[in-house]
Amino acid sequence: MPNFKNSLMRRVSVSTFILGALVGLQSPAFAGAGHSGGHNDGASEIGAPGEISDVRRTIRITMEDNFYDKEKIIVRGGETVRFVIENKGEFVHEFNIGTAAMHAGHQEEMMMMMEHGALEADKINMDMMEMDMGNGMTMKHDDPNSVLLEPGKSAEVIWTFPKDAELEYACNVPGHYESGMVGKVRLQ
């Protein structure tokens, strides 16, 4: 019965993903975040890309289906951290450092990516990521505070945190944030 179980689990997972996406349609937007240079439009507010030579600590983050293995990370203001992010889930997931308002705006853009076929539940269609979303923005995920990963993939983010801010890291794939795929950044 392994085939039946795997088939049932996939149907349940896909149904959960679709339900989450529909819930995501009802989320209010507080601020936009743009893809082509926009994830970190508030770079001074949320920090800045870091240099490998300034890294003093590495934090490993594992993404599963709709949760991170860490609910909170603690960093010092001004600290440069190397994040090693791995997607062990069956779906595409994102690790994105920002404010709650930035994530709210970005969730609308991620929904647009799904609507245009650039993003599927378990696949990123890279050839479509250059598509114009309007206002000169593309769907390309190349901002230094964010990685979007297919199942089984890993990547790094090197980030220098500000002295003071209310930050979180989140997955903005439709429905994932709403289902709890968000963690707090506590600055000391």
ABEGO torsion letter per residue (X at the ends): XAAAAAAAAAAAAAAAAAAAAAAAAABBBABBAEABGAAAAAAAAAEBBBBAAABABBBBBBBBBGBBABABBBBBBGBBBBBBBBBABABBBBBBBBBAAAAAAAAAAAAAAAAAGABBAABBBAAAAABBAEGGBBABBABAABBBBBBGBBBBBBBBBBABBBBBBBBABBGAAAAGBBBBBBBX
